[in-house]
Amino acid sequence: MDDQTLLHVDGFTDIGNRRQNNEDAWWAGRPGGEHATMEPSAKALPFSAAAGPVLLLVSDGVGGAEAGEVASHMAVSLVAEKLATAAAELDSAAGARASLVTAMREAHHAILAKADEAGFDGMGATLSLLCFTRDGSACWAQAGDSRIYVFRDGQLNQISRDHSPVGRLKQQGKITEAEARKHPARNQIDLSMGDRLNAFEPDAGIEPVKPGDVFLLCSDGLSDGLWDHEIAHALAGLHRPEDVRPTLRALVEGAKTASGRDNITAVIAFAATARKSSGGWRRIFG
């Protein structure tokens, strides 16, 4: 990712068809600076990672009703606040990876403390976290079964892994995507922020960024509603910054129509390069 590449970021969430409240939360933008959270901005926000880090976060609350909603909002806000004070560490991929995990651990302990209060027992949250660094990388960290995808050169790849018994079976090739959707344990997860039963060991990694890439973070309400090939088809239609919002809406509304059993949230970062041409912004594959 060079200095001419801009990351256009935005998010969208929907309560779905069956829930009484929205236990999902999202945040996207510059840590300590311009960002959008829970309500989409007027248009996708453009950022140059060369000028400073860019964060995307999606969280799904665990614990039901108010408790889950509180946990997911704590997860995204506390991590974003912590990383706003770690600007120097986010310059490089190696420093960012360690900072992401540290921020998640601190938020995990804060959620544990909150869960000791009356009415919040058992609450927790998943978290999918992506940070674009000054050196042109995308560092990610993950706890739970929300997901991080990258769509590159016409191919969709899930770069996170689901922390769940069914997710591991699918990742090991023991069951298919269709079988995973029908599995009786499909709603179980075994790692989350606020989890007292399992050691908190989030996954983390580093992904290159190429012009034309589309990064998608989503709650399981979206990935349970849409097949991977349907997600890929929607992202294949994203060619310009102004396509980000319609793509988000198509994904969320498609999952709501197909299922809608859960809250549905999606956040996108589109890496676009400016080229002088009659078409203005173009999608360029590296």
C-alpha positions as CSV (number, residue, x, y, z in Angstrom):
1,M,0.0,0.0,0.0
2,D,1.6,3.3,-1.1
3,D,1.0,6.9,-0.2
4,Q,-1.5,7.2,-3.1
5,T,-3.8,4.6,-1.6
6,L,-6.7,5.9,0.4
7,L,-8.8,3.7,2.7
8,H,-12.5,4.4,2.4
9,V,-14.2,3.1,5.6
10,D,-17.7,2.9,6.8
11,G,-20.1,0.6,8.7
12,F,-23.7,-0.3,9.0
13,T,-25.8,-2.3,11.5
14,D,-29.4,-3.6,11.7
15,I,-31.3,-5.1,14.7
16,G,-32.6,-7.9,12.5
17,N,-36.0,-9.5,12.5
18,R,-36.3,-11.1,15.9
19,R,-34.2,-9.2,18.5
20,Q,-35.5,-6.6,20.8
21,N,-32.3,-4.7,21.0
22,N,-29.0,-4.5,19.1
23,E,-26.1,-6.2,20.9
24,D,-23.6,-5.5,18.1
25,A,-21.3,-2.5,18.0
26,W,-18.8,-1.1,15.5
27,W,-16.2,1.6,15.2
28,A,-14.2,2.8,12.1
29,G,-11.7,5.6,11.6
30,R,-8.7,7.3,13.0
31,P,-7.9,6.4,16.7
32,G,-8.2,9.7,18.6
33,G,-9.5,11.4,15.5
34,E,-12.3,11.4,12.9
35,H,-14.4,8.2,13.0
36,A,-17.9,6.8,12.7
37,T,-19.5,4.5,15.2
38,M,-22.9,2.8,15.1
39,E,-24.4,5.4,12.7
40,P,-23.0,5.5,9.2
41,S,-21.3,8.7,8.2
42,A,-22.5,11.0,5.4
43,K,-20.2,9.0,3.1
44,A,-17.4,6.6,3.4
45,L,-14.5,8.3,5.3
46,P,-11.2,8.6,3.4
47,F,-8.0,8.0,5.2
48,S,-4.3,7.7,4.2
49,A,-2.7,5.1,6.5
50,A,0.6,6.7,5.7
51,A,-0.6,9.7,7.7
52,G,-1.6,7.6,10.7
53,P,-3.2,4.4,11.7
54,V,-6.8,3.4,10.7
55,L,-8.9,1.1,12.9
56,L,-12.0,-1.1,12.2
57,L,-13.8,-2.9,15.0
58,V,-16.8,-5.1,15.2
59,S,-18.2,-6.7,18.4
60,D,-21.1,-8.9,19.2
61,G,-22.4,-8.9,22.8
62,V,-22.8,-12.1,24.8
63,G,-25.1,-12.3,27.8
64,G,-28.4,-11.1,26.5
65,A,-30.4,-7.9,26.6
66,E,-28.7,-4.9,28.3
67,A,-25.6,-6.9,29.4
68,G,-24.5,-8.0,25.9
69,E,-25.1,-4.5,24.6
70,V,-23.0,-2.9,27.3
71,A,-20.2,-5.5,26.7
72,S,-20.0,-4.9,23.0
73,H,-19.9,-1.1,23.3
74,M,-17.2,-1.4,26.0
75,A,-15.1,-3.7,23.8
76,V,-15.0,-1.3,20.8
77,S,-14.8,2.0,22.8
78,L,-12.1,0.8,25.3
79,V,-9.9,-0.7,22.6
80,A,-10.2,2.4,20.3
81,E,-9.4,4.6,23.3
82,K,-6.4,2.5,24.3
83,L,-5.0,2.5,20.7
84,A,-5.4,6.3,20.5
85,T,-2.6,6.5,23.1
86,A,-0.3,4.1,21.2
87,A,0.2,6.0,18.0
88,A,4.0,5.3,17.8
89,E,3.5,1.6,18.3
90,L,1.0,1.5,15.4
91,D,3.6,2.8,12.9
92,S,4.9,-0.7,12.2
93,A,3.2,-4.1,11.7
94,A,5.2,-5.7,14.5
95,G,4.4,-3.0,17.0
96,A,0.8,-2.8,16.1
97,R,0.2,-6.5,16.4
98,A,1.5,-6.4,20.1
99,S,-0.5,-3.3,20.8
100,L,-3.8,-4.8,19.5
101,V,-3.5,-7.8,21.7
102,T,-2.6,-5.6,24.8
103,A,-5.6,-3.4,24.2
104,M,-7.9,-6.4,23.9
105,R,-6.5,-7.8,27.1
106,E,-7.1,-4.6,29.0
107,A,-10.7,-4.4,27.7
108,H,-11.2,-8.0,28.6
109,H,-10.3,-7.3,32.2
110,A,-12.6,-4.2,32.3
111,I,-15.5,-6.3,31.0
112,L,-14.8,-8.9,33.7
113,A,-14.9,-6.2,36.3
114,K,-18.2,-4.9,35.0
115,A,-19.7,-8.4,35.0
116,D,-19.3,-8.4,38.8
117,E,-21.9,-5.7,39.0
118,A,-25.6,-6.7,39.5
119,G,-27.4,-7.3,36.3
120,F,-24.3,-7.9,34.2
121,D,-23.3,-11.4,35.3
122,G,-22.1,-13.6,32.4
123,M,-21.8,-10.7,29.9
124,G,-19.1,-10.8,27.3
125,A,-18.3,-9.9,23.7
126,T,-16.6,-11.0,20.6
127,L,-14.2,-8.6,18.9
128,S,-12.8,-8.5,15.4
129,L,-10.1,-5.8,15.1
130,L,-8.1,-4.5,12.1
131,C,-5.5,-1.8,12.1
132,F,-3.9,-0.3,9.0
133,T,-0.4,0.8,9.9
134,R,1.9,3.5,8.5
135,D,4.2,0.9,6.9
136,G,1.3,-0.4,4.7
137,S,0.2,-3.5,6.5
138,A,-3.1,-4.6,8.0
139,C,-2.7,-6.0,11.5
140,W,-5.6,-7.9,12.9
141,A,-6.7,-9.5,16.2
142,Q,-9.7,-11.7,17.0
143,A,-11.7,-13.2,19.8
144,G,-15.0,-15.1,19.1
145,D,-16.9,-15.8,16.0
146,S,-17.3,-12.4,14.4
147,R,-15.2,-12.5,11.2
148,I,-12.5,-10.6,9.2
149,Y,-12.5,-11.2,5.4
150,V,-10.4,-9.8,2.6
151,F,-11.6,-9.7,-1.0
152,R,-8.6,-9.6,-3.4
153,D,-8.3,-10.3,-7.1
154,G,-11.8,-11.8,-7.2
155,Q,-11.3,-14.1,-4.3
156,L,-12.8,-14.0,-0.8
157,N,-10.6,-15.2,2.1
158,Q,-11.5,-15.3,5.8
159,I,-8.3,-14.3,7.6
160,S,-9.7,-14.7,11.1
161,R,-10.8,-18.1,12.5
162,D,-14.0,-18.8,14.4
163,H,-13.4,-19.6,18.1
164,S,-16.1,-22.2,18.3
165,P,-16.3,-26.0,18.2
166,V,-18.2,-25.8,14.9
167,G,-15.8,-23.3,13.5
168,R,-12.9,-25.6,14.1
169,L,-14.6,-28.5,12.5
170,K,-15.2,-26.4,9.4
171,Q,-11.7,-25.1,9.4
172,Q,-10.3,-28.6,9.7
173,G,-12.4,-29.7,6.7
174,K,-14.5,-32.1,8.7
175,I,-17.8,-30.4,7.9
176,T,-19.0,-28.2,5.1
177,E,-20.3,-24.7,5.2
178,A,-23.8,-26.1,4.8
179,E,-23.3,-28.6,7.7
180,A,-21.9,-25.9,9.9
181,R,-25.1,-23.9,9.5
182,K,-27.2,-26.8,10.7
183,H,-25.0,-28.1,13.5
184,P,-26.7,-28.3,16.9
185,A,-23.7,-26.5,18.5
186,R,-23.5,-23.7,15.9
187,N,-24.2,-21.0,18.5
188,Q,-21.5,-21.9,20.9
189,I,-18.2,-20.0,21.2
190,D,-15.3,-20.7,23.5
191,L,-13.3,-17.5,23.5
192,S,-14.7,-14.0,24.1
193,M,-13.9,-10.8,26.0
194,G,-15.2,-11.3,29.5
195,D,-15.0,-15.2,29.4
196,R,-14.1,-16.6,32.8
197,L,-13.9,-20.2,31.8
198,N,-11.2,-20.1,29.1
199,A,-7.8,-18.5,29.0
200,F,-8.0,-15.2,27.0
201,E,-5.7,-15.9,24.1
202,P,-6.8,-13.8,21.0
203,D,-5.5,-14.6,17.6
204,A,-3.4,-12.0,15.8
205,G,-1.8,-11.7,12.5
206,I,-0.5,-9.4,9.7
207,E,-1.9,-9.1,6.2
208,P,-0.5,-7.2,3.3
209,V,-2.6,-4.5,1.7
210,K,-2.9,-4.1,-2.1
211,P,-4.8,-1.4,-4.0
212,G,-8.2,-2.8,-4.8
213,D,-8.5,-4.8,-1.6
214,V,-11.7,-4.8,0.3
215,F,-11.6,-5.7,4.0
216,L,-14.8,-6.7,5.6
217,L,-15.5,-7.2,9.4
218,C,-18.9,-8.6,10.3
219,S,-20.8,-10.1,13.2
220,D,-22.2,-13.6,12.8
221,G,-25.6,-12.3,12.0
222,L,-24.2,-11.5,8.5
223,S,-22.1,-14.6,8.0
224,D,-24.9,-16.8,9.2
225,G,-27.3,-15.1,6.8
226,L,-25.2,-15.1,3.7
227,W,-23.1,-17.8,2.1
228,D,-19.5,-17.0,1.4
229,H,-20.1,-16.9,-2.3
230,E,-22.9,-14.3,-1.8
231,I,-20.5,-12.1,0.3
232,A,-18.0,-12.4,-2.5
233,H,-20.5,-11.5,-5.1
234,A,-21.5,-8.3,-3.2
235,L,-17.9,-7.3,-2.7
236,A,-17.1,-7.9,-6.4
237,G,-19.4,-5.0,-7.2
238,L,-17.4,-2.5,-5.1
239,H,-15.2,-0.5,-7.6
240,R,-15.3,3.1,-6.3
241,P,-15.5,4.8,-2.9
242,E,-19.1,5.7,-3.5
243,D,-19.9,2.0,-3.8
244,V,-19.0,1.4,-0.1
245,R,-22.3,2.4,1.3
246,P,-24.5,0.5,-1.2
247,T,-22.4,-2.6,-0.7
248,L,-22.8,-2.4,3.1
249,R,-26.5,-2.0,2.8
250,A,-26.7,-4.9,0.3
251,L,-24.8,-7.2,2.6
252,V,-26.8,-6.3,5.7
253,E,-30.2,-6.2,4.1
254,G,-29.4,-9.5,2.2
255,A,-28.6,-11.2,5.5
256,K,-31.7,-9.8,7.1
257,T,-33.9,-11.1,4.3
258,A,-32.3,-14.5,4.3
259,S,-32.3,-15.0,8.0
260,G,-32.5,-12.0,10.3
261,R,-32.4,-14.2,13.5
262,D,-29.6,-12.1,14.9
263,N,-28.3,-8.5,14.8
264,I,-26.3,-7.8,11.7
265,T,-23.3,-5.6,11.4
266,A,-20.7,-5.0,8.7
267,V,-17.7,-2.6,8.4
268,I,-15.7,-2.2,5.2
269,A,-12.3,-0.7,4.3
270,F,-11.8,-0.2,0.5
271,A,-8.2,0.4,-0.6
272,A,-8.5,2.7,-3.7
273,T,-5.8,4.4,-5.7
274,A,-6.3,7.7,-7.5
275,R,-5.5,7.6,-11.2
276,K,-5.8,10.4,-13.7
277,S,-8.5,9.2,-16.1
278,S,-11.9,10.1,-17.3
279,G,-13.3,7.7,-14.7
280,G,-11.6,9.3,-11.8
281,W,-11.2,6.8,-9.0
282,R,-10.6,3.3,-10.3
283,R,-10.1,-0.1,-8.6
284,I,-6.5,-1.2,-9.3
285,F,-5.3,-4.7,-8.6
286,G,-1.7,-5.0,-7.6
